[in-house]
Amino acid sequence: AAGALQQTSNAAQADLSLRSLSGEMHAASTALTFDSIDAGRRTLEQRMDRLQRTPTRVGGWYRDLSDSGQLAQAGFDSVGLDSSGEMIGNDWRLGSNAMLGIAISRLDQSTWLGTFGDHSRGRQHEVQLYGAAWRGPWYVQAQFVNGDFQRRMQRNLLLGSLQDAVSTQVAGRYQGLSASIGHRFTFTDVGLTPYLGTQYVTVVNDGFSEAGTSGFGLRANAWNASRWQAMAGVRAERGWRFGDVELRADARAEWQRTLTESGMLVDTSYTGIDQWAPLQGIALARRSQLFGFGLSALFGQHALLRFDLSRRSSDVGKAGTAMLWGSYRF
């Protein structure tokens, strides 16, 4: 296999072979884990925001977590991603100005690298505890998340005129804590809420070893990764009432910035060569921004219909979501 790689006929083929050996899918897997955790945080924040406006509507709830997009960075091939799943939860009031809840979520995830036909499929589970308290126009929110993930990954290696398919399972566990504080301003019929927040996440990866015949599959020992980030954002809303039907439109914008991170450059080696070096691939975004719009209709006190549209972009990729869902309280 090494001889076939050395006898590559031209520079373009040599570049393609080296890119296939780089392990970009493994770096994308780490980015996917952190992005999924962040999506769960935003879902719970939206839930607590609604309870601040209508605290009597505590109880069971459901959200669709479907998402799609791509990761891209200069010098690397674009990685497509798609996820589908749901989050269900229940919350309770604590007095007149606080609430506490628990939620569980499941995500089925797929990523692919079209240039080489690399792909991975897996599942991510979470349990979240969340709570909020209000005092006048001020509020505070907090979340704790505990989860795990498992993904089956297959990559296609190009070794000059030869090819090899390698595969492995990527698995791990994670925990995270986030908190935010905000202030609600009211201008006639429009509510405006700026806020600040922070999130810390640590991920324990089990390590992996790719099975193949060429000896050019990758392996890595178990390692830990963590990220601490800050958020700043604003939410706006306006409501209308037509008889028993309450309509509400809302918009949101959030900017994120990574403060510190560790464990993102994991040492890897080829399975047939005991020589270790940092894995090269798409890094986590240092900055990102999210913009969203939603429209909901509440029919009496029982039926709710909502449409939600969001777009997230960063220096390593972009993703968009459009959802239509409803609920009925018996």
C-alpha positions, 0 to 999 in steps of 0.5 A, spaced: 500 500 500 505 504 501 509 503 495 502 504 491 502 511 494 509 513 493 508 511 485 502 516 484 502 518 477 501 526 478 500 531 483 493 531 483 492 524 484 497 525 490 493 530 493 487 526 493 490 520 496 493 525 502 486 528 503 483 521 503 488 519 509 487 526 513 481 523 517 476 529 516 470 525 518 473 524 525 474 532 526 467 533 523 464 528 528 467 532 534 464 539 531 457 535 530 457 533 537 458 540 540 453 543 535 448 538 537 449 540 544 448 547 543 441 546 539 438 542 545 440 549 549 437 553 544 430 549 544 430 549 552 431 557 552 425 558 547 421 553 552 423 557 558 421 564 554 414 562 553 413 560 560 415 567 562 410 570 558 405 564 560 407 561 566 400 557 567 402 553 561 407 548 564 406 541 563 408 536 558 411 538 551 414 536 545 419 539 540 422 537 533 430 537 533 431 536 525 436 540 522 441 540 516 447 543 513 454 543 512 461 544 515 466 547 511 473 550 512 479 553 507 483 547 505 478 542 507 473 538 503 465 540 505 462 535 510 454 535 509 450 533 515 443 531 517 439 530 523 432 528 525 429 527 532 425 530 538 425 532 545 420 531 550 419 534 557 415 536 563 416 542 567 412 544 574 411 551 577 415 553 583 411 558 586 409 564 582 416 566 579 420 560 578 419 553 574 423 547 574 423 541 568 426 535 565 427 533 558 430 527 554 432 528 547 434 523 541 437 525 535 439 520 529 445 523 525 448 522 518 454 526 515 458 525 509 464 527 505 462 527 497 469 527 495 470 520 497 464 517 499 465 517 506 459 517 511 457 516 518 451 514 522 449 514 529 445 516 535 445 522 540 441 521 547 441 527 552 437 528 559 437 535 561 435 539 567 432 546 566 430 551 571 428 559 570 426 564 575 423 571 574 423 578 578 419 583 575 423 584 568 429 580 569 430 573 569 435 568 569 435 561 566 440 555 567 441 548 564 444 541 566 445 536 560 448 529 560 448 525 554 452 520 550 453 518 542 455 513 538 456 513 531 459 508 525 463 511 520 466 508 514 471 512 510 474 510 503 482 511 502 485 512 496 492 509 495 495 511 488 492 506 484 489 502 490 483 503 494 481 501 501 475 501 505 476 502 513 470 503 518 470 504 526 465 506 531 466 513 535 463 513 542 463 517 548 459 521 553 458 529 555 456 533 560 454 541 560 452 547 564 449 553 561 446 559 564 443 566 562 440 573 564 436 577 561 431 583 561 425 584 558 423 591 555 416 593 553 414 598 547 407 599 546 405 592 544 412 589 542 417 586 547 424 586 547 429 582 551 436 582 550 440 577 554 447 574 556 449 567 557 455 562 558 456 555 556 461 550 558 461 543 555 466 537 556 466 531 552 469 524 554 471 520 547 472 513 548 478 512 542 477 508 536 481 504 531 479 503 524 479 496 521 482 495 514 487 491 510 492 497 508 494 499 515 492 506 513 486 506 517 487 511 523 487 510 531 486 514 537 486 513 544 481 516 549 481 523 550 477 529 553 475 535 549 472 541 552 469 548 550 467 554 554 463 559 550 459 566 551 453 568 548 449 575 547 442 575 543 436 579 543 429 576 542 423 580 540 415 578 540 408 581 538 402 578 540 395 579 537 388 576 539 382 575 535 376 572 539 379 565 542 385 565 538 392 568 540 397 570 534 404 571 536 410 573 532 417 572 534 424 573 532 431 572 535 438 573 534 444 570 537 452 571 537 456 566 540 464 566 541 469 561 544 472 563 550 477 557 551 477 550 548 482 544 549 482 537 546 480 539 539 487 536 536 487 529 538 493 525 536 492 519 531 496 514 528 496 509 522 494 502 524 500 499 521 505 505 523 506 507 530 507 514 528 503 519 532 501 526 530 495 531 531 489 530 527 488 535 521 480 537 519 475 542 520 476 545 527 470 548 531 467 555 530 470 561 534 464 565 532 457 564 530 451 567 529 443 565 529 437 568 526 430 565 527 423 567 526 417 564 529 409 564 528 404 561 533 397 560 534 394 558 540 386 556 540 383 557 547 387 554 552 388 547 549 391 547 541 397 550 539 400 551 532 407 553 530 411 555 524 419 556 526 424 558 521 432 559 523 439 559 520 445 558 523 452 560 520 459 560 522 466 560 520 466 553 519 459 552 516 452 553 516 445 550 517 438 551 516 431 549 520 424 549 518 419 546 522 411 546 523 408 542 529 402 542 533 400 540 540 394 539 544 393 539 552 387 534 554 
